[in-house]
């Protein structure tokens, strides 16, 4: 599967593509994009948006496709926002990379270092980014952050190292979603890093834990055995990955999961017999075991790689 849908709402507001000269209406979330062969670039549109009366009242912003995203990174976009912070002073909810496969395959999206951007906009409550190529975070301090979503076909281990170093500041985080991906598309995050990231008593307000789209989904399932974090969250999302019989058995042996409200394992390689056992045991957790895949010649694949 590829990413084939755009964000339609963001922070409970309908998304509207901004056109140069549009009068700002803060009841919408504006999306800035520049599709292939569009005469106006993302920077052109951002300059127009920043010049409009009311830009400093915007709380939401989505950046969609920029021209040649497979070859040109996001650094100029981030620099513009940093340099014009006064025009976006109330920005709290940001998503960079809202593209479908028709715009640019996720693994081809060229991202960049977000440290200065996240330092400048340290009051963000929502930060979402799609694409792992060139992605950097650095050590950040985001005490107001409630939603963190990082979607990649392969997460660089350096990004996870930075998340580990920054996690003490995520005291208000409620929704955490990380697409870890596969080494075929640049993943170098290890299971030991994942364990370190979720260790301890950080994330006191976390309700949704997503460690997803991973070729080490079995190891993640095992790492969660009677894990203390399960007593704090409501939803565990380990979907989109390569969960097999091994991971299914780890889930069945983990009674700590029974305190959850929901478990998502959609897109998996679990055999029929274990699907039945999981469905029975986690009936009250409304476990999602849709999209069973077949193992062909020992080949397992995540839902979104390329």
Steps between C-alpha positions, in 0.01 A plus 500: 500500500601860450375821658204592281295748701556858606423640842141621479473648849766620740442608858128453430505751214435432134811526287500762224772538238628858514508699178705818467294797615239302694349687793577311818215321674621340822212252499709308243837330523701623203713269293788636295598289201651532155411206277706402199544785250302745716617852421499600869743329736435414863718796598296730275184388674655527846614855424146590397353335810744677732407836346127455555325668789427234758793269424617545859167358619547169319543204732520227235712454191556210263780487246419271210707415196775737399641489151759224446452369855684186389808715438453824698479489880276695738771726645402817311140461617604457861739795478224723366273412791778559751595833340135610499402370841325829580258432213420158644529577869197296607590188305429190711422219256733418208520218247782501245482252216130443433559324168363190333701255291382688190684807627807318628552154649549533875853361497595752231386809693806706584468635850762694697616601846207629707695606808492876441136485394399305812709728720331807351152350520550332837136557595369254242223270615499287184798409285462259209755424233497258207818371341818375664765581241726768646275542803665640809358627829789568733431528870180698547293639785128480419312521831163583339510218244190279508528318166819376335472310173807397300420304185790332321579195294826480695587695815864594546632392839633853558142629504410245767812598696379860496150395607649310793703805602193724469228284651519653847342814353201308361305526822173592327523252214175312446539351152830348383523338158830392345525310172831320540520345155754258362871499427415468133403866521756630745385379843784468748302533823558195720270316737729605787435863409126441496525339844697795633253746352199349679688414822442680827211717610510755218187582302270528805203616286548264208179331379598377154826315435573418138821310414401409149590412142802310628695196390573429868135486604549161671784638712286800594219267609747310718646819646155604620455196723348630827651839420414784744400730213199275435347616828496859372384471140159412358595397146794295376560523127747247356335490160646522148799280580630145482328348804519121472429192712789596729354842578147364531613256766668785686172691499307197625742465791467867596211540744593866550334565164163414652481843665501677163199630311629414154778304328574553131692227318364563152725383215677196638622147421332317789361150423126430523514297823673778690266762357216309664683485834583871491144589408365305796754621756482865399130517423452789741794683342329484159823371349535581131647211303386606155720470192665166558787460253655180373866415550649429159844338491576640846445854374338738746423861424375808680190673372676819389865461405564687181 
